[in-house]
Amino acid sequence: MVLTPRRFSSGIVLFLLVSMICGMLYAMARMPRVPRGRVLRLLVICILLSVVAVYRLIVMRYWVTALLSTAPGSQNTTGAKTLWWVFHATPELLASTLLVTVNLREKYKTGPWGDLTSEKPAR
C-alpha cells in the first residue's frame, strides 16, 4: 500500500536528479559564461543524492514481514546495515556538508528575494 508511492517518489527524484546532472554537464560544456566552480559544486551534490535514490530503488524490492528477521533481504544483517551507512547516510551527510560549509548567498551572489548582482549578462 505504501510501497508503490515510495517507489514512484524515488523514481521521480532519480529522474529529476539525472535531468539536472545532464543540464549542468551541458551548461559546463557549451556555455562559456557559466561559472564552473559553482556548477561543479551543485553537480557533486546531485550525484551524491542520486546514489541515495538508486540505493532506495534497489532496496525497496525486498519485502519482510517480521521486524527482527535476519533473513536475506531483511536489511537487519550487519552487511545490510553497513551498506545503508555507505550508500544512504554518507552521501546525504556529504551533500549536507557541502551545502552548510560555504556561505551560499555570498558564493552564488543571491539573497532571500533573488539575484543581487547588478550586472546583466551581455548578449
CNS distance restraints for C-alpha pairs under 8 A (distance, minus, plus):
assign (resid   1 and name CA) (resid   5 and name CA) 7.97 0.50 0.50
assign (resid   2 and name CA) (resid   6 and name CA) 6.49 0.50 0.50
assign (resid   3 and name CA) (resid   7 and name CA) 6.22 0.50 0.50
assign (resid   3 and name CA) (resid  60 and name CA) 7.61 0.50 0.50
assign (resid   4 and name CA) (resid   8 and name CA) 6.24 0.50 0.50
assign (resid   5 and name CA) (resid   9 and name CA) 6.00 0.50 0.50
assign (resid   6 and name CA) (resid  10 and name CA) 6.14 0.50 0.50
assign (resid   7 and name CA) (resid  11 and name CA) 6.06 0.50 0.50
assign (resid   7 and name CA) (resid  57 and name CA) 6.46 0.50 0.50
assign (resid   7 and name CA) (resid  60 and name CA) 7.31 0.50 0.50
assign (resid   8 and name CA) (resid  12 and name CA) 6.04 0.50 0.50
assign (resid   9 and name CA) (resid  13 and name CA) 6.07 0.50 0.50
assign (resid  10 and name CA) (resid  14 and name CA) 6.09 0.50 0.50
assign (resid  10 and name CA) (resid  53 and name CA) 5.61 0.50 0.50
assign (resid  10 and name CA) (resid  54 and name CA) 7.86 0.50 0.50
assign (resid  10 and name CA) (resid  56 and name CA) 6.97 0.50 0.50
assign (resid  10 and name CA) (resid  57 and name CA) 6.48 0.50 0.50
assign (resid  11 and name CA) (resid  15 and name CA) 6.12 0.50 0.50
assign (resid  11 and name CA) (resid  53 and name CA) 7.41 0.50 0.50
assign (resid  11 and name CA) (resid  57 and name CA) 7.32 0.50 0.50
assign (resid  12 and name CA) (resid  16 and name CA) 6.14 0.50 0.50
assign (resid  13 and name CA) (resid  17 and name CA) 6.07 0.50 0.50
assign (resid  13 and name CA) (resid  50 and name CA) 7.93 0.50 0.50
assign (resid  13 and name CA) (resid  53 and name CA) 6.89 0.50 0.50
assign (resid  14 and name CA) (resid  18 and name CA) 6.07 0.50 0.50
assign (resid  14 and name CA) (resid  50 and name CA) 5.84 0.50 0.50
assign (resid  14 and name CA) (resid  53 and name CA) 5.70 0.50 0.50
assign (resid  14 and name CA) (resid  54 and name CA) 7.12 0.50 0.50
assign (resid  15 and name CA) (resid  19 and name CA) 6.09 0.50 0.50
assign (resid  16 and name CA) (resid  20 and name CA) 6.14 0.50 0.50
assign (resid  17 and name CA) (resid  21 and name CA) 6.11 0.50 0.50
assign (resid  17 and name CA) (resid  46 and name CA) 5.92 0.50 0.50
assign (resid  17 and name CA) (resid  47 and name CA) 7.63 0.50 0.50
assign (resid  17 and name CA) (resid  49 and name CA) 7.70 0.50 0.50
assign (resid  17 and name CA) (resid  50 and name CA) 6.24 0.50 0.50
assign (resid  18 and name CA) (resid  22 and name CA) 6.12 0.50 0.50
assign (resid  18 and name CA) (resid  46 and name CA) 7.94 0.50 0.50
assign (resid  18 and name CA) (resid  50 and name CA) 7.43 0.50 0.50
assign (resid  19 and name CA) (resid  23 and name CA) 6.13 0.50 0.50
assign (resid  20 and name CA) (resid  24 and name CA) 6.09 0.50 0.50
assign (resid  20 and name CA) (resid  46 and name CA) 7.52 0.50 0.50
assign (resid  21 and name CA) (resid  25 and name CA) 6.13 0.50 0.50
assign (resid  21 and name CA) (resid  43 and name CA) 6.05 0.50 0.50
assign (resid  21 and name CA) (resid  46 and name CA) 6.65 0.50 0.50
assign (resid  21 and name CA) (resid  47 and name CA) 7.37 0.50 0.50
assign (resid  22 and name CA) (resid  26 and name CA) 6.08 0.50 0.50
assign (resid  23 and name CA) (resid  27 and name CA) 6.12 0.50 0.50
assign (resid  24 and name CA) (resid  28 and name CA) 6.09 0.50 0.50
assign (resid  24 and name CA) (resid  39 and name CA) 6.56 0.50 0.50
assign (resid  24 and name CA) (resid  43 and name CA) 6.76 0.50 0.50
assign (resid  25 and name CA) (resid  29 and name CA) 6.12 0.50 0.50
assign (resid  26 and name CA) (resid  30 and name CA) 5.88 0.50 0.50
assign (resid  26 and name CA) (resid  31 and name CA) 7.75 0.50 0.50
assign (resid  27 and name CA) (resid  31 and name CA) 5.14 0.50 0.50
assign (resid  27 and name CA) (resid  34 and name CA) 6.77 0.50 0.50
assign (resid  28 and name CA) (resid  32 and name CA) 7.21 0.50 0.50
assign (resid  28 and name CA) (resid  34 and name CA) 6.48 0.50 0.50
assign (resid  28 and name CA) (resid  36 and name CA) 6.42 0.50 0.50
assign (resid  28 and name CA) (resid  39 and name CA) 7.46 0.50 0.50
assign (resid  34 and name CA) (resid  39 and name CA) 7.61 0.50 0.50
assign (resid  35 and name CA) (resid  39 and name CA) 6.46 0.50 0.50
assign (resid  36 and name CA) (resid  40 and name CA) 5.87 0.50 0.50
assign (resid  37 and name CA) (resid  41 and name CA) 6.28 0.50 0.50
assign (resid  38 and name CA) (resid  42 and name CA) 6.53 0.50 0.50
assign (resid  38 and name CA) (resid 107 and name CA) 7.82 0.50 0.50
assign (resid  38 and name CA) (resid 108 and name CA) 7.28 0.50 0.50
assign (resid  39 and name CA) (resid  43 and name CA) 5.98 0.50 0.50
assign (resid  40 and name CA) (resid  44 and name CA) 6.17 0.50 0.50
assign (resid  41 and name CA) (resid  45 and name CA) 6.39 0.50 0.50
assign (resid  41 and name CA) (resid  98 and name CA) 7.69 0.50 0.50
assign (resid  42 and name CA) (resid  46 and name CA) 6.19 0.50 0.50
assign (resid  43 and name CA) (resid  47 and name CA) 6.17 0.50 0.50
assign (resid  44 and name CA) (resid  48 and name CA) 6.15 0.50 0.50
assign (resid  44 and name CA) (resid  95 and name CA) 7.92 0.50 0.50
assign (resid  45 and name CA) (resid  49 and name CA) 6.24 0.50 0.50
assign (resid  45 and name CA) (resid  95 and name CA) 5.15 0.50 0.50
assign (resid  45 and name CA) (resid  98 and name CA) 7.34 0.50 0.50
assign (resid  46 and name CA) (resid  50 and name CA) 6.07 0.50 0.50
assign (resid  47 and name CA) (resid  51 and name CA) 6.48 0.50 0.50
assign (resid  48 and name CA) (resid  52 and name CA) 6.97 0.50 0.50
assign (resid  48 and name CA) (resid  91 and name CA) 5.11 0.50 0.50
assign (resid  48 and name CA) (resid  92 and name CA) 7.00 0.50 0.50
assign (resid  48 and name CA) (resid  94 and name CA) 7.62 0.50 0.50
assign (resid  48 and name CA) (resid  95 and name CA) 6.43 0.50 0.50
assign (resid  49 and name CA) (resid  53 and name CA) 6.55 0.50 0.50
assign (resid  49 and name CA) (resid  91 and name CA) 6.42 0.50 0.50
assign (resid  49 and name CA) (resid  92 and name CA) 6.45 0.50 0.50
assign (resid  49 and name CA) (resid  95 and name CA) 7.19 0.50 0.50
assign (resid  50 and name CA) (resid  54 and name CA) 6.18 0.50 0.50
assign (resid  51 and name CA) (resid  55 and name CA) 6.14 0.50 0.50
assign (resid  51 and name CA) (resid  87 and name CA) 6.53 0.50 0.50
assign (resid  51 and name CA) (resid  88 and name CA) 7.49 0.50 0.50
assign (resid  51 and name CA) (resid  91 and name CA) 7.19 0.50 0.50
assign (resid  52 and name CA) (resid  56 and name CA) 6.17 0.50 0.50
assign (resid  52 and name CA) (resid  87 and name CA) 6.02 0.50 0.50
assign (resid  52 and name CA) (resid  88 and name CA) 4.97 0.50 0.50
assign (resid  52 and name CA) (resid  91 and name CA) 6.84 0.50 0.50
assign (resid  52 and name CA) (resid  92 and name CA) 7.41 0.50 0.50
assign (resid  53 and name CA) (resid  57 and name CA) 6.27 0.50 0.50
assign (resid  54 and name CA) (resid  58 and name CA) 6.26 0.50 0.50
assign (resid  55 and name CA) (resid  59 and name CA) 6.12 0.50 0.50
assign (resid  55 and name CA) (resid  87 and name CA) 6.35 0.50 0.50
assign (resid  55 and name CA) (resid  88 and name CA) 6.86 0.50 0.50
assign (resid  56 and name CA) (resid  60 and name CA) 5.94 0.50 0.50
assign (resid  56 and name CA) (resid  88 and name CA) 7.85 0.50 0.50
assign (resid  57 and name CA) (resid  61 and name CA) 7.19 0.50 0.50
assign (resid  59 and name CA) (resid  73 and name CA) 7.95 0.50 0.50
assign (resid  62 and name CA) (resid  73 and name CA) 5.46 0.50 0.50
assign (resid  62 and name CA) (resid  74 and name CA) 7.04 0.50 0.50
assign (resid  63 and name CA) (resid  73 and name CA) 7.32 0.50 0.50
assign (resid  63 and name CA) (resid  74 and name CA) 7.24 0.50 0.50
assign (resid  64 and name CA) (resid  69 and name CA) 7.60 0.50 0.50
assign (resid  64 and name CA) (resid  73 and name CA) 7.48 0.50 0.50
assign (resid  64 and name CA) (resid  74 and name CA) 5.75 0.50 0.50
assign (resid  68 and name CA) (resid  76 and name CA) 7.20 0.50 0.50
assign (resid  69 and name CA) (resid  74 and name CA) 6.23 0.50 0.50
assign (resid  69 and name CA) (resid  76 and name CA) 6.81 0.50 0.50
assign (resid  70 and name CA) (resid  74 and name CA) 5.84 0.50 0.50
assign (resid  70 and name CA) (resid  75 and name CA) 7.49 0.50 0.50
assign (resid  70 and name CA) (resid  76 and name CA) 5.47 0.50 0.50
assign (resid  70 and name CA) (resid  77 and name CA) 5.84 0.50 0.50
assign (resid  75 and name CA) (resid  80 and name CA) 5.05 0.50 0.50
assign (resid  75 and name CA) (resid  81 and name CA) 6.43 0.50 0.50
assign (resid  76 and name CA) (resid  80 and name CA) 6.40 0.50 0.50
assign (resid  76 and name CA) (resid  81 and name CA) 6.54 0.50 0.50
assign (resid  77 and name CA) (resid  81 and name CA) 6.25 0.50 0.50
assign (resid  78 and name CA) (resid  82 and name CA) 6.12 0.50 0.50
assign (resid  79 and name CA) (resid  83 and name CA) 6.21 0.50 0.50
assign (resid  80 and name CA) (resid  84 and name CA) 6.20 0.50 0.50
assign (resid  81 and name CA) (resid  85 and name CA) 6.36 0.50 0.50
assign (resid  82 and name CA) (resid  86 and name CA) 6.23 0.50 0.50
assign (resid  83 and name CA) (resid  87 and name CA) 5.83 0.50 0.50
assign (resid  83 and name CA) (resid  88 and name CA) 7.76 0.50 0.50
assign (resid  84 and name CA) (resid  88 and name CA) 5.18 0.50 0.50
assign (resid  84 and name CA) (resid  89 and name CA) 6.61 0.50 0.50
assign (resid  85 and name CA) (resid  89 and name CA) 4.86 0.50 0.50
assign (resid  85 and name CA) (resid  90 and name CA) 5.88 0.50 0.50
assign (resid  86 and name CA) (resid  90 and name CA) 5.46 0.50 0.50
assign (resid  86 and name CA) (resid  91 and name CA) 7.48 0.50 0.50
assign (resid  87 and name CA) (resid  91 and name CA) 6.46 0.50 0.50
assign (resid  88 and name CA) (resid  92 and name CA) 6.56 0.50 0.50
assign (resid  89 and name CA) (resid  93 and name CA) 6.14 0.50 0.50
assign (resid  90 and name CA) (resid  94 and name CA) 6.09 0.50 0.50
assign (resid  91 and name CA) (resid  95 and name CA) 6.05 0.50 0.50
assign (resid  92 and name CA) (resid  96 and name CA) 6.12 0.50 0.50
assign (resid  93 and name CA) (resid  97 and name CA) 6.06 0.50 0.50
assign (resid  94 and name CA) (resid  98 and name CA) 6.20 0.50 0.50
assign (resid  95 and name CA) (resid  99 and name CA) 6.38 0.50 0.50
assign (resid  96 and name CA) (resid 100 and name CA) 6.14 0.50 0.50
assign (resid  97 and name CA) (resid 101 and name CA) 5.82 0.50 0.50
assign (resid  98 and name CA) (resid 102 and name CA) 7.09 0.50 0.50
assign (resid  99 and name CA) (resid 104 and name CA) 7.35 0.50 0.50
assign (resid 102 and name CA) (resid 107 and name CA) 7.50 0.50 0.50
assign (resid 103 and name CA) (resid 107 and name CA) 6.20 0.50 0.50
assign (resid 104 and name CA) (resid 108 and name CA) 5.76 0.50 0.50
assign (resid 104 and name CA) (resid 109 and name CA) 7.80 0.50 0.50
assign (resid 104 and name CA) (resid 110 and name CA) 7.92 0.50 0.50
assign (resid 105 and name CA) (resid 109 and name CA) 5.46 0.50 0.50
assign (resid 105 and name CA) (resid 110 and name CA) 4.92 0.50 0.50
assign (resid 105 and name CA) (resid 111 and name CA) 5.77 0.50 0.50
assign (resid 106 and name CA) (resid 110 and name CA) 6.83 0.50 0.50
assign (resid 109 and name CA) (resid 115 and name CA) 6.45 0.50 0.50
assign (resid 109 and name CA) (resid 116 and name CA) 5.88 0.50 0.50
assign (resid 109 and name CA) (resid 117 and name CA) 6.38 0.50 0.50
assign (resid 110 and name CA) (resid 114 and name CA) 5.56 0.50 0.50
assign (resid 110 and name CA) (resid 115 and name CA) 4.46 0.50 0.50
assign (resid 110 and name CA) (resid 116 and name CA) 5.12 0.50 0.50
assign (resid 110 and name CA) (resid 117 and name CA) 7.49 0.50 0.50
assign (resid 111 and name CA) (resid 115 and name CA) 6.33 0.50 0.50
assign (resid 111 and name CA) (resid 116 and name CA) 6.38 0.50 0.50
